[in-house]
């Protein structure tokens, strides 16, 4: 079967593929406003949060998404349709996003209370995201044929990244306008909520084919099955790569805070960083999709690990030589290119190595194990409070370099 091209006409897409792509565009637009490592970290820094709290933000966002996966895999096994589970979790996420916006608008006179409520809302949101993540990936695996998945993910990320660029423009304009703190951040969070809620609603209209019902699972049996699943050398090798990448991200939430606190950049520069992040995403996705179609997901992950190592190395150079905010944006360009590669390569590789009858278990096993490692930035925050940000950047360079080497052990795509 020929591989789909980058410019496949709209009329060739199935209705489910159209909804899945539109979902990605709206979600990426919303995530530009709700960027954890830039916008939310900047909000926490404005409230005077210590580095350990700032490190907790991405740990909650990513680790909270992954930790419920194994439990959800057990609960979802007997379900012939996964979409109702996705819809319920999406409703919870919308409510928590509204709570974050209200928290920014009304509680900043009490910074400790504001941060506490904000972090709790983030935690519930992340756990709900974890509940919806496995059903979402299962539904995509059923509605998008394997030869078209690289195109599907690439198209979502390409045009969604273009839309997200306008999120960066909006963030820069709002933070540079006369709108006072905290209402500027409240407006940013509200705009993100609208886009994300619309994206969830779109995916909720997908026509999901039924699964063959499987025997009910339970969390304990899924935990006991982890060693058995890891006997698959392909899954074990992929787990090693994902763990190294998770620990390598220890410095990611501190790129923006380092710029604000140590380099004395103005708050409006956060919008520049979001623009750099989102502008790099669609351009890099063109290249990543071509790599996926010609070389496979293993090559994507290896290239992405190299770009990821360059981001903290560039932050080190920028701090040493006193680069201006525009030049410092290269850190976020490199990080964004790497993230887009990981997003495409991770999903594609996991679906390719997962047997259909064990797909949910493989997804849940990997995401649960990696989810624990994603709390590494909390330790990074403790280290930054004591020794500063530079040791974190050096550690990330070394860990991403190890991940690049470990990618050589991954199974080649069929």
N, C-alpha and C positions, 0 to 999 in steps of 0.2 A: 504494500500500500504506500503511495507517495506521501511524503511529509507535507503538512499544510504550509502555505507560504505566509509571510508576514502581512500581506495585504489581502487576505481572504475576504471576498465580498460579503456584505451583511446578509445577503439572501441565502448564502450557503450555511449559515449558522442555524443550529436547532434553537427552538424557543428556550430550552433550558440553558444552553450555552450563552444566549443573549442575556438572560437574567443573571447568570453567574458573572459575566463580564461587567454588566452594569453595577452589580453589587460591589465588585472590586473597585470600580471607579469612584463610587460614592464613599465607600469605606476609606479609601486612600485620601480622598479629599478631606474627610472628617479627621483622619489621623494626623494630617498636616497641622490642623489647629490644636490637636491634643497630643502633640509630640512629647513623649515622656522625657527624653534625654535633653530636650532644648526648652520647650515651653513650660512644662510642669517643673523641671529642675530650676528654671529661672524664677518661677513663682515661689517655689520653696526657698530659694536663696534670698528673694526679696523679703520673705518673712523671717530671715535670719536662721534658717534651719542648719544644723550641723551637717558635716559631710556624711555621717553615718545614715542620716535620714534621707539625704539626697541619693545615696547609694541604694537605699531601700526602694526608691520609686521604680526603677526598671526591674528590680528583683521581684517586686509585687506584680508588675505588669506581665513579665514573661514567665517567672516561676509560678505565679498563681494560675496562669493559663495552662501550664503543663502538668502541675501536680494532680489535678482531678482526673487526668486522662485514663489511668488504669481503672479507677473506680467506675467511671462512665462507660468504659469498654465492657465491664461486667454487666452493668445495668442495661446497656443498649443491645446486648446479644439477642434477646428474644423478640426485639421490636422489628416488625416487618417494615415500618416506616420510621425514619429518624427525624423527619422535619418537625413534628410537634415538639420534640425536645429542643431543637434549635430555636423555635419561635418563643418558647417559654424563657429560655436563657436570654434571648435578645431583649425581651421585655424588661427583665431585671437590669440589664446593662443600660437601657435607656433611662430608667429611674435613677441609677447611680450617677450617670453623667449629669443629669439635672441637679442632683445633690451637690456635685462638685462645683457647678456654676453658682448655685445658691450659697455654698460655703465661701467661695471667693467674694461674692457680693456683700455678704452680711456678717462674716465672722472674723475678718482680718484684724479688727481691733483687739482680739484675743488670740495672738499668734499660736500659742500652744494648743488651744482648743481647735482653732482652724486647721492646723496641721493634723491633729488627731482625727477629726471628722473626715478630712480630705483623704487621709491614708486608709481609713476604714472603708470609705466609699470606693477607693481604688481597689482594695482587697476584694470586696464583694464583686465588683465589676470584673476583676481578673478571674475569679473563680467561676463566675457565670460565663465568661469567655471560654474558659477551659471546658465547661459543660457543652457549649455550642461547637467547640472546635472539632471534636471527633465526629459528631454528626455531619458537620459541614464537609469535612474531608471524605467521609463515606459517601455522601450524596454526590460530590464531585466525581468520585471514582466510578459511580454508577451512571452518571449522566454525560460524562465526557470520555470518549474512547481513548485508550492509552496512546495511540499515535498522535492525538490532537492535544494532549495535556500540556506539552511544552508551549504550543501555540496559545492555548487557553490562559495559562498563567502569565505568559509573556505579554499578551494583549491586555489583560487586566492591569498589569503593572506599568505597561508603556503609557497608555492614555490616562490611567489613574494617576500616574506620576505627573503628567502634564497638568491635570486638574489640581493636584496637590501643590504645584508651584504657586497657584493663586492663593492657596492657604498661606504660604510664606509671605506673599505680597500683603495679604490681609493682616498677618501678625505684625509685619514691619510697620504698616501704616497705623495700626491701632496703638502699638507701643510707642510710636513716634509722634502720635497726635496729642492733643490737649486733654484727652480723656484721662482722668486721674486714676491712680492705683487705689483700690483694687478693681474698679469697674472695667478697666481695660482688659484684665485677665478674665473677668466674669463674662464679658462679651465674646472673647476668643473661645472660651469653653462652651458657651451657648451655641455659637456657630458650628463648632465641631459636633455637638450633640445632634443638631438638626440633620447634618449630612450623614452621620452614622446611623441614625434612626431610619432615615430614608433607605440607606443601603440594606439594613436588616429586613425592612419591609419588602424590598424587591426580591431578595433571595427566598423569603417566605412564600413566594408565589411559584416556586419551581414545582414541576410535576415529577414527583419522586417515584421511580419504579420500586415495586416491593422487593424485599429480600426474602430469601428462604428463612423461615423462623428457625433459630438455633436454640438449643437447650439453655435455660437460664444459667447465668454465671453468678459468681459471688466474688467479692473483693479478695477474700482469703485465698480462694483457688487461683485467682489471677496473680496474686503475689507469689504463690508457690510455683506458678508456671514461668516466672521470670527466668530462673536458671535454665529451664528447658528451652525457652525462646532464644536465649543467648548462646545456645549450642549451634545456632545458625551462624556460621562464620561471617556471612554478609551483614547480618544485623549487629554482631559484636564489633566488627570493624567500623561500622557507621556510628555506633554508640561511642567508640573511642574518639572519633573525629568530633562528634557533637559535644562531648564533654570538654575537650580542649578548646573548642570555639566558645563554649559557655564561660569557661574560666578566663579566656582571653578577653572577653568583654568587660572585665573588671574595671577598666578605665572609661568606658563609654559614657556613663552619665556625668562625668566630670570634665568633658571637653568644654561645654558651655560655661560651667561654673568656674573653671580655671580662667576662662577669658574674662568673666565678669569680676572675679575677686582678685586674681593675681595680675592680669594684664590690663585691668581697669577699662574694659570696653564698655560703651554705653548700652543700656537695656535694649534699645532699638536694633542693636546688632544681632539679637536673637532672631529677628525677622530675616536678616541676611543669611543667617545660618540655616533657617528653615528653607529659604529659597535655594541655597546651595544644595541642601539635601534633596529637595524635591526636583530641582532642575537636573541633577545627575541621574535620578532614578529612571525617567523615560528614555534618556539617551543610552544609559548602560543596558537597559532591558533589550534594546535592539541587538546589541552585541551578545548579551547573555542568551537570547533566544536562538541566535545563529549557532552559538557554541553548543546549546542543548540539542539542536537538530543535527549537527555535524559530528560532535565529539561526545555527547552524552553528559549525564549529570555529574559523573566523577570529575571530569575536567572542569566543569563549572565550579565545583566546590574548591578545587585546588587553586584556581585563579582567584576566586573570591577570598580565600585565606591570605593570599599574597597582598591583595588590596587592603584587607583588614589590618595587616601588620604595618602597612605604610601610614595608616591614619595616626596612631600614637607616635610613630617616629616623626611625622610632620609636626605634631603638637610640640614635641621636644624642640625641634628646630625653630618653630615660630616663637616659643618662649625665649629661647637663647638669643635669637637675632632681633627680637622686637618687631615682628611683623604686624602690619595694620589689620583691622578687622576683615577687610576684603580678602587679603591674602590668607588669613587664618581660616577663611571659609573652605580652603582646600582640604582641611581636616575632615570636614563634613561631607565634602564631595567624595573623598576616598572611602569614608565609612559608609556612605549611601550606596556607592557602587558595590561594595562588599555585601551589604545587607540584601540588595536586590539579587545578587548572585546566590546568596544563601537561601532566600525565599524560594527561588525557582529550583535550585539544585536539591535542597532538602526535601521538599514536597515530592518532586519527581523521583528522586532516588528511593525514598521510603515506599512510595507506591510500587515502584518497579521491583523491589526486593521482597515485598510482602505477599505471601500466598493468599489467594482470595479468601480461603476458609479461616485464615488467621490474621486477616488484615487489621481488625479492630484491636486484637491483642498486641500485635507488633507496634501499632501506633501508640497505644496506651503504655506499653512497656518502655519504649524509647522516651516518650515525652515525660513520663513520671521520673525516670532516672536523671534525665537532663534537667528537669525542672528544679531539682534540689541544687544542682551546680549553679543555676542562674542566680542564686542568692550570694554569689561571690562578691558583687559590688558592695554589699553591706560590710564585708571585711575590708574591702578597698576603702570605704569611707572611714573606718576606724584608722587604717594606715595613713590616709590622707590627713586626718586631724593631727596625727603625731609627726609624720615625716614630710607632708606635702604631697603634691600631685605627681612629681616627676618619677618617683619609684613605681607608681602605678603604670605610667606610660611605658617604662622599660619592661615591666612584667608582661604587659600586653603584647609587646613586640615579640618577646621570647615565646609566649604561649601560642600566638598565631603562627609563628614559624614552625613550631612543633606540629600544629594542626595541618599545615601545608605538607609536611613530610608524611603524616599519617594518612592523608588523602590517597597516597599511592597504594594503600592496602585495600581500598574500596573495590567492590566488584564492578566490573565494566558493565555498562548497559547492554542488554541483549539487542 
